[in-house]
Structures are given as structure tokens and as C-alpha cells.
Amino acid sequence: MDTIVKSETKDVKISSDGPFVVIGEKINPTGRKKLAAALKEGNFEYVKQIALRQVAAGADILDINVGVPGVDEVDLLPKVAKLVSETVDSPLCLDSANRDALAAALAVLPGRPLVNSVNGEEASLEAVLPVIKEFDVPVIGLVMHDDGIPNDADTRVAVAGKIIERAAKLGIPEENIVIDPLVLTVGADSSAGAVTLETVRRVKEEFGVNINLGASNVSFGLPDRHTINQAFLALAMGAGATCAITDPIKLTTLIRASDLLLGKDNFGSRYIGYWRDHKPKED
């Protein structure tokens, strides 16, 4: 199943048959004080620098989140998204739960952005899905519901089915739904990673839709988070995940290598090309 995301000049296909799609996570002020301050101040030059760095590192799509306390997201999200779309040719992922902000950004952006996100809560389904239908764009569906994030794969798969079913009732096709099985930190629950991986496998088997991950949550609170993130992402790719909102600077090499090992890189051309472009410079 193919999920197509577009900028004005570039198409990106998310598919189980193709290479893994990297969605750059860094235009998100959560835990990034400098970016939060820049967004508040309207310092968009810093935003442009982050966008360019991520694309150079291998990001296929850029996540855009402007959720800083005190800012008008309805005004700021379309401004920042439009600026980034004019800076790089990569498609965008609009990261907001505010339906009015999403609609305002979708109205001014060229192409076909991805939306992050909707979930199984009734309020979210009722607010976000009509916007997805109106603009005919793909959306990430988070497998949480009104009682929070389920601790078991069965319930998460059921929530995924609910999102897909509710979307279908509005005429939104399955290829426009990308399910995020969610991952909690294994530092608090040692089974958290295994539950997510089982959900990935089950969603792929039962629905055949594309699957996204926010890969860094799994390591929160633990030492050497990068190693844990690398291991989890490789396992998730093997289980059937097709894209991730993650750090392209740290993880694109791992993603290219995993695609190669999964038979999604003929003759290793993408892996070798990426290595040549990003290998450490000799003194």
C-alpha cells in the first residue's frame, strides 16, 4: 500500500515495498529551548537552518511543530510551514492537534502534506478527520484512546482498526492512514518495546497500512540512549514499520543499512551513496 506525500516539486512514497522514509523531527520546540525562543521571537532564520541540516542529513519529509506556550498556533503554523516549504523541496508533516491550525496551514501549502496526527479519542476523531477529508491528505493515527495508551497489543490493534473504520465512513481511503503503534520507555516497563513491535507486526498483517514510529521515546531515562534507539529502530523496520519521525543526523546511516539488509536497496546503491556523501573527513 502506497501513501503519497508531496511538496510543490517532490513526491515521497511511503510503502512496505520501498525504502524506509525518514521524517526529520527537529523542528519541534519540545525540549529545545533555543527553538522555542526563536519561534516566540519570530526568528525564522534559525528554523531554516534546522530544515536545511535535516535534509542534508537524509530526511525525506520534515515534521513541523510550533507548539510553544503562549503563541498563536493558528497564525504561526502556516507561516513556519510556508517558510520551510520555500527553503527546501521536501514535503512536510504538519504536527499539531489544533484543527484550525492544521486547516490554516493546509490552505496555504503546496503539494500534499502529511498530518501528525489523529488518535482514537472521540474528540480527536471528530475534530481532525473532517479536515483530512476536506484537504485529501494522509494522516498519522496514534493508537491511544479515551483511557490513554493501552499497555497491550490487542487493544492497540483495536484502536488502529477504529481509526481506519471511522476514516472509511468519511470516505478517507486506507492508503491515507498511517498508523503509529506508539512506544513507551523500556526504563519504566521492560515489555514496552516488545508490545510496540508486536503491534507493528499485527497492524501490518491485519490492515496492511503504513506504520510510523516516534523512535526516541523507547530510551527515555536510560544511559546511552542512542544505542537503544538504533536497536529499536532496526527491529521495528524488520517488523514492518515503514517510516519514523526521528533524528536524521544520528540515524539515517542505520536506516540505510537496515534497508540494505532487508533487501530494499538494490546493489547497496543508497547505502553506499549515503556513506560516500557523509563519511568522516580525513584530517
C-alpha positions in Angstrom: 0.0 0.0 0.0 1.4 3.4 -1.0 0.9 6.6 0.9 1.9 9.6 -1.2 3.2 12.8 0.4 4.1 15.8 -1.8 5.7 19.2 -1.9 5.4 21.5 -4.8 8.3 19.7 -6.7 8.9 16.4 -4.9 6.9 13.2 -4.2 7.7 10.8 -1.4 6.1 7.4 -1.3 5.7 5.6 2.0 5.4 1.9 1.2 6.3 -1.5 2.6 7.9 -2.4 -0.7 10.2 0.7 -0.8 12.9 2.2 1.3 12.2 3.4 4.8 11.1 7.1 4.9 12.8 9.4 7.4 10.7 12.2 8.8 13.0 14.8 10.4 12.0 15.6 14.0 14.0 18.6 14.8 11.5 21.5 14.0 9.8 20.8 17.3 10.3 23.0 20.3 9.7 20.3 22.9 12.9 20.1 24.9 14.6 22.6 22.6 14.8 25.9 24.4 16.7 27.7 21.6 14.0 26.7 19.0 11.2 27.6 21.4 12.7 31.1 21.9 13.2 31.5 18.2 9.6 30.7 17.4 8.4 33.1 20.0 10.6 35.8 18.7 9.8 35.1 15.0 13.5 34.2 14.4 12.7 32.1 11.3 16.3 32.1 10.1 17.1 29.5 12.8 14.2 27.4 11.6 15.5 27.5 8.0 19.0 26.3 9.3 17.4 23.3 11.0 15.4 22.4 7.9 18.5 22.6 5.7 20.6 20.5 8.1 18.0 17.7 8.3 17.5 17.5 4.5 21.3 17.4 4.0 21.4 14.5 6.6 18.9 12.4 4.7 15.4 13.5 5.8 12.7 12.7 3.2 10.0 14.7 5.0 10.2 17.4 7.7 7.9 17.5 10.7 6.7 21.0 11.6 5.6 21.6 15.2 5.3 25.2 16.6 3.6 24.2 19.9 5.1 26.8 22.2 3.0 28.0 25.2 1.7 31.5 24.5 2.0 31.5 20.7 -1.0 31.6 18.3 -0.6 28.3 16.6 -3.3 29.1 14.0 -1.2 32.1 12.9 2.3 30.6 13.4 1.9 27.1 11.9 1.1 28.2 8.4 3.8 30.9 8.5 6.5 28.4 9.5 5.3 25.7 7.2 5.2 28.0 4.2 8.7 29.3 5.1 10.1 25.8 5.3 8.4 24.8 2.0 10.1 27.7 0.3 13.5 26.7 1.8 13.7 23.0 1.0 11.9 20.9 -1.6 11.0 18.1 0.8 7.3 17.5 1.7 6.2 18.5 5.2 4.4 16.8 8.1 2.2 19.2 10.0 2.5 18.3 13.7 -0.5 19.7 15.6 -3.7 18.6 17.4 -5.3 22.0 16.6 -7.7 21.5 13.8 -7.9 25.3 13.0 -4.1 25.5 12.8 -4.0 22.4 10.5 -6.7 23.8 8.2 -4.9 27.2 8.1 -1.6 25.5 7.1 -3.1 23.1 4.6 -4.8 26.0 2.9 -1.6 27.7 2.0 0.9 24.9 1.5 1.5 23.5 -2.0 1.6 19.7 -2.6 0.1 17.2 -0.2 1.5 17.3 3.3 1.2 14.6 5.9 -0.7 15.4 9.1 0.5 14.4 12.6 -1.9 13.4 14.0 -5.3 11.9 14.9 -6.0 9.3 17.6 -8.7 7.1 18.8 -10.2 9.6 21.3 -13.7 10.7 20.2 -12.8 14.4 20.3 -9.7 13.8 18.1 -11.6 11.7 15.5 -14.4 14.3 15.3 -12.0 17.3 15.1 -9.3 16.1 12.8 -10.8 13.5 10.3 -13.1 16.1 8.6 -10.0 18.3 7.9 -8.2 15.2 6.4 -11.2 14.5 4.2 -11.6 18.2 3.1 -7.9 18.5 2.0 -7.4 14.9 0.9 -4.2 14.5 2.8 -2.7 11.5 4.6 -2.7 11.4 8.4 -0.9 9.5 11.2 -3.2 7.7 13.6 -2.0 7.2 17.1 -3.2 4.1 18.9 -4.4 5.8 22.0 -8.0 6.2 23.1 -10.0 8.0 25.8 -8.4 5.9 28.5 -4.9 6.7 27.4 -2.2 4.5 25.7 -3.1 0.8 26.1 -0.5 -1.5 27.6 -1.2 -4.5 25.3 -1.0 -5.1 21.6 -4.6 -6.4 21.3 -6.1 -3.1 22.4 -3.7 -1.0 20.3 -4.6 -3.0 17.2 -8.3 -2.5 18.0 -7.7 1.3 18.3 -5.9 1.2 14.9 -9.0 -0.6 13.4 -11.3 2.0 14.9 -9.3 4.9 13.4 -9.3 3.2 10.0 -13.0 2.4 10.2 -14.0 5.9 11.2 -11.9 7.3 8.4 -13.6 5.0 5.9 -17.0 6.2 7.0 -15.9 9.7 5.8 -14.6 8.4 2.5 -10.9 8.5 3.6 -9.1 5.6 2.0 -6.8 3.3 3.9 -3.7 4.5 2.0 -4.3 7.9 3.6 -4.0 6.4 7.1 -0.5 5.8 8.6 -0.7 4.0 12.0 1.6 4.9 14.8 1.7 2.0 17.3 3.3 4.2 20.0 6.2 3.2 22.2 6.8 3.9 25.9 10.1 3.9 27.6 11.5 0.5 28.5 13.1 2.1 31.5 9.7 2.2 33.2 8.3 -1.0 31.6 10.7 -3.6 30.2 7.9 -5.0 28.0 7.1 -1.7 26.3 9.3 -2.2 23.3 8.0 -5.8 22.7 4.4 -4.6 22.9 5.1 -2.0 20.2 6.9 -4.4 18.0 4.0 -6.9 18.3 1.6 -4.1 17.4 3.6 -3.2 14.3 3.5 -6.9 13.2 -0.2 -7.2 13.9 -1.2 -3.9 12.2 0.8 -4.8 9.1 -0.8 -8.3 9.0 -4.4 -7.3 9.7 -4.7 -3.9 7.9 -1.7 -3.6 5.5 -1.4 0.1 6.1 1.8 2.0 6.5 3.3 2.3 10.0 5.1 5.2 11.6 7.2 5.4 14.8 8.5 8.1 17.1 11.6 6.1 17.7 13.3 8.0 20.6 10.7 7.6 23.3 11.8 4.0 24.0 15.1 5.0 25.6 13.9 7.9 27.8 15.7 7.9 31.2 18.3 5.3 30.2 22.0 5.7 29.6 23.4 5.6 26.0 20.0 6.3 24.5 21.4 6.4 21.0 22.3 2.7 21.1 18.9 1.7 22.3 17.2 3.9 19.7 19.3 2.3 17.0 18.5 -1.2 18.1 14.8 -0.5 18.4 14.5 1.2 15.0 16.2 -1.7 13.3 13.9 -4.2 15.0 10.8 -2.1 14.1 11.9 -1.9 10.5 12.2 -5.7 10.4 8.7 -6.0 11.9 7.1 -3.8 9.2 7.4 -0.2 10.1 7.7 2.0 7.0 8.6 5.5 8.3 9.7 7.2 11.5 9.7 10.7 13.0 13.3 10.7 14.2 16.7 12.4 14.1 18.1 12.1 10.5 21.5 13.3 11.6 22.1 10.4 14.0 20.0 7.6 12.5 20.0 7.8 8.7 23.1 5.6 8.4 21.4 2.9 10.5 18.2 3.2 8.4 20.1 2.9 5.1 22.0 -0.1 6.5 18.7 -1.7 7.6 17.1 -1.2 4.2 20.1 -2.9 2.6 19.8 -5.9 4.9 16.0 -6.1 4.3 16.5 -6.3 0.5 15.2 -2.8 -0.2 18.4 -1.3 -1.7 19.5 -2.9 -5.0 23.2 -3.4 -5.1 23.6 -1.2 -1.9 23.4 1.9 -4.0 21.6 4.1 -1.5 23.7 2.9 1.4 27.0 3.4 -0.5 25.9 6.7 -1.9 24.9 8.0 1.6 28.2 6.7 3.1 30.2 8.5 0.4 28.4 11.8 1.0 28.6 11.6 4.8 31.8 9.7 5.6 34.0 11.5 8.2 36.5 13.8 6.6 40.2 12.9 6.9 42.5 15.3 8.6 
